[in-house]
């Protein structure tokens, strides 16, 4: 009956979480204590939820019971399949309140919001680099190790990012899929098209803190800043 009334009598003493079932509150409390009683027998993985362990075990068995009816995609998680289906439907329910960005994934929206706040909590242990995304930090660390696992099959070019290799391959194919809606300009990179569009809008988001100079590209601003520092 609590599911009909919406009543949630079980309250967490450490945060604002409330639950309709005592068992749910018990599991939630493990997020505060760090307790993970459900352990994988094949590796060091441990989880607070038995359901999470069940899904994890599929990484060992290779089982992917949730299959997309429209393509060959298959996954161990129903929630992942639900997100994937949005690619086919084009649905993007998670919208940024500060710009036109929208996404199918809540986690992607959280990462995007950091571009507005400027928050970069993940820091490199070897230099001053910091980022909002764990994947960016992983790739950055390869600049210190020199690791470039993605090798072009047509030339000696190698890169730390798979996405950079995809863009590089376009130099061989000549493909430029990103088309300007206002002129005949085309680009291999979405980021290059975004910068190009500023030539039409006149937007210059990168501003100098020492004078009135502004630029459409971050790199151009960095060059300008050297005129103040005297760095050559």
C-alpha positions in Angstrom: 0.0 0.0 0.0 3.0 2.3 0.5 3.7 2.1 -3.2 0.2 3.7 -3.8 0.5 6.3 -1.0 4.1 7.2 -1.8 5.0 6.9 1.8 8.7 6.4 2.6 9.1 5.9 6.3 12.7 4.6 6.4 15.1 7.6 6.5 18.8 7.6 6.2 20.6 9.2 9.3 23.5 10.5 7.1 21.8 12.0 4.1 18.3 12.9 2.6 17.7 9.3 1.2 14.3 7.8 2.2 12.9 4.4 1.3 9.6 2.5 1.4 11.3 -0.7 2.5 13.7 -1.3 5.4 15.8 -3.7 3.2 16.4 -0.8 0.7 17.6 1.4 3.5 20.0 -1.3 4.7 21.5 -1.6 1.3 21.7 2.2 0.9 23.6 2.5 4.3 26.4 0.5 2.7 27.2 3.5 0.4 28.1 5.4 3.6 30.0 2.5 5.3 31.7 1.3 2.2 30.6 -2.3 3.0 30.5 -4.6 -0.1 29.5 -8.1 1.1 28.8 -9.6 -2.3 32.2 -10.8 -3.7 33.1 -12.2 -7.0 34.6 -15.7 -6.9 36.8 -15.1 -10.0 38.3 -11.7 -9.3 38.6 -9.0 -6.7 35.2 -7.3 -7.6 32.8 -6.7 -4.7 29.4 -5.0 -4.6 26.9 -3.6 -2.1 24.0 -5.1 -4.2 23.6 -8.8 -5.0 22.0 -7.7 -8.4 25.2 -5.8 -9.2 27.3 -8.9 -8.6 24.9 -11.0 -10.8 25.5 -8.5 -13.7 29.3 -8.5 -13.0 29.5 -12.3 -13.3 28.3 -11.9 -16.9 31.6 -10.2 -17.7 33.3 -13.6 -16.9 30.7 -15.7 -18.7 30.3 -13.4 -21.6 26.5 -13.6 -21.3 24.5 -10.7 -22.7 20.8 -11.6 -22.4 19.4 -8.1 -23.4 19.4 -7.8 -27.2 18.5 -4.8 -29.3 15.7 -5.7 -31.8 17.0 -3.2 -34.4 20.7 -4.0 -34.5 23.3 -6.5 -33.2 23.9 -4.7 -29.9 23.6 -6.9 -26.8 24.3 -6.2 -23.1 24.3 -7.7 -19.7 22.2 -4.9 -18.2 18.6 -4.0 -19.0 19.3 -0.4 -18.1 22.1 -0.3 -20.7 19.7 -1.6 -23.4 17.1 1.0 -22.5 19.8 3.7 -23.0 20.9 2.1 -26.3 17.3 2.1 -27.6 17.3 5.9 -27.4 20.0 6.0 -30.1 17.4 4.4 -32.5 14.5 6.6 -31.3 16.7 9.8 -31.1 15.3 10.5 -27.7 17.4 12.7 -25.5 15.5 13.4 -22.2 18.4 14.9 -20.2 18.7 18.5 -21.2 21.2 21.2 -20.1 19.6 24.2 -18.4 22.3 26.5 -19.6 22.6 25.6 -23.4 21.0 23.5 -26.1 22.9 20.3 -25.2 20.7 17.2 -24.7 21.7 13.6 -24.2 20.3 10.1 -23.7 22.4 9.5 -20.6 22.2 11.2 -17.2 25.9 10.5 -16.6 26.7 12.4 -19.9 24.7 15.4 -18.7 26.6 15.4 -15.4 29.9 15.5 -17.3 28.6 18.2 -19.6 27.5 20.5 -16.7 31.1 20.6 -15.6 32.0 22.4 -18.8 29.8 25.3 -17.5 31.0 25.2 -13.9 34.6 24.8 -14.9 34.9 22.0 -12.3 37.9 19.6 -13.0 38.2 17.3 -10.0 40.4 14.7 -11.6 44.1 15.7 -11.5 47.2 14.3 -13.1 49.8 13.1 -10.5 52.7 14.0 -12.8 51.7 17.5 -14.0 49.2 20.3 -13.5 46.6 18.8 -16.0 43.1 18.4 -14.6 39.8 17.3 -16.2 36.2 16.6 -15.6 36.2 13.2 -17.2 37.9 10.0 -16.1 38.4 8.8 -19.7 40.2 12.1 -20.5 42.6 11.6 -17.6 43.3 8.0 -18.7 44.2 9.2 -22.2 46.3 12.1 -20.8 48.4 9.7 -18.7 49.5 8.1 -21.9 51.3 11.4 -22.8 53.6 10.7 -19.9 54.1 7.0 -20.7 54.3 7.6 -24.4 51.8 4.8 -25.1 50.0 5.1 -28.4 48.0 1.9 -28.9 45.9 3.0 -31.8 48.0 2.5 -35.0 46.9 3.6 -38.5 46.9 0.6 -40.9 47.9 2.9 -43.9 50.8 4.8 -42.5 53.1 5.1 -39.4 50.7 7.4 -37.5 49.8 6.2 -34.0 47.7 7.9 -31.3 46.6 7.5 -27.7 42.9 8.1 -28.6 40.7 5.8 -30.7 38.6 8.9 -31.7 41.8 10.6 -32.9 42.7 7.6 -35.1 39.2 7.7 -36.6 39.6 11.4 -37.5 43.1 10.6 -38.9 41.8 7.9 -41.2 39.7 10.6 -42.9 43.0 12.1 -44.2 43.4 8.9 -46.2 39.7 8.7 -47.3 39.2 12.5 -47.7 36.0 12.2 -45.8 34.6 15.4 -44.2 31.2 14.5 -42.8 30.6 17.8 -40.9 29.0 20.3 -43.2 28.4 24.0 -42.5 24.8 25.1 -42.9 25.7 28.6 -44.0 28.5 28.0 -46.6 30.4 25.2 -48.4 32.8 24.5 -45.5 33.2 20.9 -44.5 35.4 19.3 -41.7 36.6 15.9 -40.5 36.1 17.0 -36.9 32.9 18.2 -35.2 35.1 20.5 -33.1 36.5 22.2 -36.2 33.0 22.8 -37.5 32.0 24.3 -34.2 34.9 26.7 -34.3 34.2 27.6 -38.0 30.5 28.4 -37.1 31.9 31.2 -34.9 33.1 33.0 -38.1 29.4 33.3 -39.0 28.2 34.2 -35.6 31.2 36.4 -34.6 31.3 34.6 -31.3 34.7 34.8 -29.5 34.4 32.9 -26.2 38.1 32.9 -25.2 38.8 36.2 -23.6 42.1 37.7 -22.4 42.2 38.6 -18.7 44.8 41.4 -19.3 43.2 43.3 -22.2 40.1 43.4 -24.4 41.4 40.7 -26.8 39.0 37.8 -27.5 39.4 34.7 -29.8 37.3 31.9 -31.3 40.0 29.3 -30.6 41.6 28.5 -27.2 44.9 27.9 -29.0 44.8 31.5 -30.5 44.2 32.9 -27.1 47.2 31.0 -25.7 49.4 32.5 -28.5 48.1 36.0 -27.6 48.9 35.6 -23.9 52.6 35.2 -24.9 52.5 38.9 -26.0 51.8 39.8 -22.4 54.4 37.4 -20.8 57.1 38.0 -23.4 57.4 34.3 -23.9 58.8 33.4 -27.4 
